[in-house]
Amino acid sequence: MTPIVIALVVVVVVVVAVVVAAGRRRRPDDIASFRRQIDALSPEARRETTDRMNPPTGSATDEDGGNGT
C-alpha cells in the first residue's frame, strides 16, 4: 500500500511541475509575430540582403586593370 501512495504522490508532483512550467512560458503574441514576419518580407528589409548578395557591377577588368586576356 505504501509504494502505491508514494507513486501517486510522485505522479501528482510531476504533473503539478509540468503545469507550472507550461504556465510560466510566455507564448508570443500571434499578431506581433505575424507582423514581424511580414515586415521581414518587405522590400526595405530585403534590400540590405540583396545588396550583399549582388555586389555592384563595375567594369569587367582584373585587379591589374587588364581585361583578362
C-alpha positions in Angstrom: 0.0 0.0 0.0 2.8 2.4 0.9 4.6 2.1 -2.5 1.3 2.9 -4.3 0.9 6.1 -2.2 4.5 7.1 -2.9 4.0 6.5 -6.6 0.8 8.5 -6.6 2.5 11.4 -4.8 5.3 11.4 -7.2 2.9 11.4 -10.2 1.0 14.4 -8.7 4.2 16.3 -8.1 5.4 15.7 -11.6 2.0 16.8 -13.1 2.0 19.9 -11.0 5.5 20.8 -12.0 4.7 20.3 -15.7 1.6 22.5 -15.4 3.5 25.3 -13.6 6.4 25.2 -16.1 3.9 25.3 -19.0 2.1 28.2 -17.5 5.2 30.3 -17.0 6.2 30.1 -20.6 5.1 33.2 -22.3 3.6 32.5 -25.7 4.4 35.1 -28.3 1.6 37.3 -29.5 0.3 35.9 -32.7 -0.4 39.2 -34.3 3.0 40.7 -33.4 4.7 37.6 -34.7 2.8 37.8 -37.9 3.7 41.4 -38.4 7.4 40.7 -37.7 7.3 38.0 -40.4 5.6 40.3 -42.9 8.0 43.1 -42.2 10.9 40.7 -42.8 9.4 40.1 -46.2 9.1 43.7 -47.1 11.4 45.2 -49.9 13.0 47.5 -47.3 14.0 44.6 -45.1 15.3 42.6 -48.1 17.3 45.4 -49.7 20.3 45.0 -47.4 20.4 41.3 -48.0 20.0 41.6 -51.8 22.7 44.3 -51.8 25.1 42.0 -50.1 24.3 39.1 -52.5 24.6 41.3 -55.6 27.7 43.3 -55.4 27.8 46.4 -57.6 28.8 45.6 -61.1 31.8 47.5 -62.3 33.9 47.2 -65.4 35.0 43.7 -66.4 38.7 44.3 -65.6 41.1 42.3 -63.5 42.8 43.7 -60.4 45.7 44.9 -62.5 43.5 46.8 -64.9 43.6 44.2 -67.6 40.6 42.6 -69.2 41.6 39.0 -68.6 43.1 38.3 -72.0 
